[in-house]
Amino acid sequence: MKDKLRTYITTELIKDPTYPLTDDEVIMGTLIDSFSLVQVALFIEDTFGAHFDDSELTVENMGTLNKMVANIQAKLQS
């Protein structure tokens, strides 16, 4: 799951597949903007089946790969 997210973010949003995106690197505001985060949310829904409301798309919830994965897993378990 984490590798799929990393690949999507580096290839589709950052446009640099060689970018060494780490698990705890802050993505929001530094590498992608809020519009790109909506694209990530759509990718997550299409790929993993987890839906996020707009109010959940925050730095606190989705700011790093680790946070994204934790929130996707929580959604899938509920």
SERO-845079 format. One record per residue: x, y, z of N, C-alpha, C in turn; chain; residue number from 0; residue in three letters. Coordinates in nm, 2 decimals. Atoms other than C-alpha are relative to their C-alpha. Layout:
BEGIN
X_Y_Z_X_Y_Z_X_Y_Z_A_NUM_Ala
...
This chain:
BEGIN
0.08_-0.12_0.00_0.00_0.00_0.00_0.09_0.13_0.00_A_0_Met
-0.09_-0.12_-0.01_0.27_0.25_0.10_0.08_0.02_-0.13_A_1_Lys
-0.08_-0.01_0.12_0.48_0.17_-0.21_-0.09_0.05_-0.12_A_2_Asp
0.09_-0.04_0.11_0.18_0.22_-0.44_-0.03_0.15_0.02_A_3_Lys
0.02_-0.14_-0.03_0.11_0.56_-0.27_0.13_0.08_-0.04_A_4_Leu
-0.13_-0.07_0.03_0.48_0.66_-0.30_0.02_0.01_-0.15_A_5_Arg
-0.02_-0.01_0.14_0.49_0.57_-0.66_-0.09_0.10_-0.07_A_6_Thr
0.10_-0.10_0.06_0.17_0.76_-0.74_0.04_0.14_0.02_A_7_Tyr
-0.04_-0.14_-0.03_0.29_1.07_-0.56_0.12_0.05_-0.08_A_8_Ile
-0.13_-0.05_0.07_0.64_1.08_-0.71_-0.02_0.00_-0.15_A_9_Thr
0.01_0.00_0.14_0.54_0.99_-1.06_-0.11_0.09_-0.06_A_10_Thr
0.11_-0.08_0.05_0.20_1.16_-1.10_-0.01_0.14_0.05_A_11_Glu
0.01_-0.13_-0.06_0.22_1.46_-0.87_0.12_0.08_0.00_A_12_Leu
-0.13_-0.07_-0.01_0.58_1.55_-0.81_0.07_0.00_-0.14_A_13_Ile
-0.06_0.02_0.13_0.67_1.43_-1.16_0.15_-0.03_0.00_A_14_Lys
-0.14_0.04_-0.01_1.00_1.29_-1.05_0.00_-0.14_0.07_A_15_Asp
0.00_0.14_-0.06_0.99_0.91_-1.00_0.13_-0.04_0.07_A_16_Pro
-0.13_0.03_-0.08_1.35_0.92_-0.86_0.00_0.07_0.13_A_17_Thr
0.00_-0.07_-0.12_1.25_1.15_-0.58_0.00_-0.10_0.12_A_18_Tyr
-0.01_0.09_-0.11_1.35_0.98_-0.25_-0.10_0.03_0.11_A_19_Pro
0.11_-0.04_-0.09_1.01_1.03_-0.07_0.01_-0.10_0.12_A_20_Leu
-0.01_0.08_-0.12_1.05_0.90_0.29_-0.14_-0.01_0.06_A_21_Thr
0.13_0.03_-0.07_0.77_0.76_0.51_-0.06_0.11_0.08_A_22_Asp
0.04_-0.11_-0.09_0.76_1.06_0.75_0.02_0.14_-0.06_A_23_Asp
-0.02_-0.13_0.06_0.84_1.34_0.50_-0.13_0.07_-0.01_A_24_Glu
0.12_-0.08_0.02_0.58_1.61_0.51_-0.02_0.03_-0.15_A_25_Val
0.03_-0.01_0.15_0.41_1.61_0.17_-0.08_0.13_-0.02_A_26_Ile
0.09_-0.11_0.02_0.14_1.87_0.21_0.07_0.13_0.02_A_27_Met
-0.06_-0.14_-0.02_0.25_2.23_0.15_0.14_0.01_-0.05_A_28_Gly
-0.14_0.00_0.04_0.60_2.12_0.06_0.02_-0.06_-0.14_A_29_Thr
-0.01_0.07_0.13_0.57_1.88_-0.23_-0.13_0.00_-0.08_A_30_Leu
0.13_-0.01_0.07_0.20_1.89_-0.31_-0.09_0.10_0.07_A_31_Ile
0.09_-0.10_-0.06_-0.08_2.14_-0.26_-0.13_-0.07_0.02_A_32_Asp
0.13_0.06_-0.04_-0.44_2.09_-0.15_-0.07_-0.06_-0.12_A_33_Ser
0.06_0.06_0.12_-0.56_2.03_-0.51_0.06_-0.14_-0.03_A_34_Phe
-0.06_0.13_0.02_-0.31_1.75_-0.54_-0.04_-0.10_0.10_A_35_Ser
0.05_0.09_-0.11_-0.43_1.60_-0.21_-0.13_-0.06_-0.04_A_36_Leu
0.12_0.05_0.04_-0.77_1.57_-0.36_0.02_-0.12_-0.10_A_37_Val
-0.04_0.10_0.10_-0.61_1.37_-0.65_0.05_-0.13_0.08_A_38_Gln
-0.05_0.11_-0.08_-0.44_1.15_-0.39_-0.12_-0.07_0.06_A_39_Val
0.12_0.06_-0.06_-0.78_1.09_-0.21_-0.07_-0.08_-0.11_A_40_Ala
0.07_0.07_0.11_-0.93_0.99_-0.55_0.07_-0.13_-0.03_A_41_Leu
-0.08_0.12_0.02_-0.64_0.75_-0.61_-0.02_-0.10_0.11_A_42_Phe
0.02_0.09_-0.12_-0.68_0.60_-0.26_-0.14_-0.07_-0.01_A_43_Ile
0.13_0.06_0.01_-1.05_0.55_-0.32_-0.01_-0.10_-0.11_A_44_Glu
0.00_0.09_0.11_-1.00_0.39_-0.66_0.08_-0.12_0.02_A_45_Asp
-0.09_0.11_-0.01_-0.71_0.18_-0.56_-0.03_-0.09_0.12_A_46_Thr
0.02_0.07_-0.13_-0.79_0.08_-0.20_-0.14_-0.01_0.05_A_47_Phe
0.14_0.01_-0.04_-1.16_0.14_-0.17_-0.03_0.08_0.13_A_48_Gly
0.03_-0.08_-0.12_-1.13_0.39_0.12_-0.04_0.14_-0.04_A_49_Ala
0.05_-0.13_0.04_-1.33_0.71_0.09_0.03_0.10_0.12_A_50_His
-0.03_-0.10_-0.09_-1.22_1.03_0.26_-0.09_0.12_-0.03_A_51_Phe
0.07_-0.12_0.02_-1.45_1.33_0.31_0.10_0.12_-0.01_A_52_Asp
-0.09_-0.11_0.02_-1.31_1.67_0.22_0.06_0.05_0.14_A_53_Asp
-0.04_-0.05_-0.13_-1.29_1.76_0.59_0.11_-0.08_0.06_A_54_Ser
-0.10_0.08_-0.05_-1.06_1.47_0.65_0.14_0.01_-0.07_A_55_Glu
-0.12_-0.02_0.08_-0.80_1.58_0.39_0.08_0.12_0.06_A_56_Leu
-0.08_-0.10_-0.07_-0.58_1.77_0.63_0.15_-0.05_0.01_A_57_Thr
-0.13_0.04_-0.02_-0.21_1.77_0.70_0.01_-0.10_0.12_A_58_Val
0.00_0.09_-0.11_-0.28_1.60_1.03_-0.04_-0.14_-0.04_A_59_Glu
0.04_0.13_0.04_-0.45_1.31_0.86_0.08_-0.06_-0.12_A_60_Asn
-0.06_0.05_0.12_-0.27_1.29_0.53_0.13_0.07_-0.04_A_61_Met
-0.12_-0.08_0.03_0.05_1.49_0.56_0.13_-0.08_-0.03_A_62_Gly
-0.11_0.09_0.03_0.29_1.19_0.53_-0.05_-0.13_-0.05_A_63_Thr
0.04_0.13_0.04_0.29_0.85_0.38_-0.05_-0.09_0.12_A_64_Leu
0.04_0.08_-0.11_0.27_0.69_0.72_-0.14_0.04_0.05_A_65_Asn
0.13_-0.04_-0.05_-0.03_0.90_0.82_-0.11_-0.04_-0.10_A_66_Lys
0.09_0.04_0.10_-0.20_0.82_0.49_-0.04_-0.15_0.01_A_67_Met
0.02_0.14_-0.01_-0.15_0.45_0.53_-0.08_-0.04_0.13_A_68_Val
0.07_0.03_-0.12_-0.27_0.45_0.89_-0.15_0.04_-0.01_A_69_Ala
0.14_-0.04_0.02_-0.59_0.64_0.79_-0.07_-0.09_-0.10_A_70_Asn
0.07_0.09_0.09_-0.66_0.41_0.50_-0.03_-0.13_0.07_A_71_Ile
0.03_0.12_-0.07_-0.62_0.11_0.72_-0.11_0.01_0.10_A_72_Gln
0.11_-0.03_-0.09_-0.85_0.26_0.98_-0.13_0.00_-0.07_A_73_Ala
0.12_-0.01_0.08_-1.11_0.33_0.71_-0.04_-0.15_-0.04_A_74_Lys
0.03_0.14_0.05_-1.09_-0.03_0.58_-0.04_-0.09_0.11_A_75_Leu
0.03_0.08_-0.12_-1.12_-0.18_0.93_-0.14_0.04_0.06_A_76_Gln
0.12_-0.04_-0.06_-1.43_0.02_1.02_-0.12_-0.04_-0.08_A_77_Ser
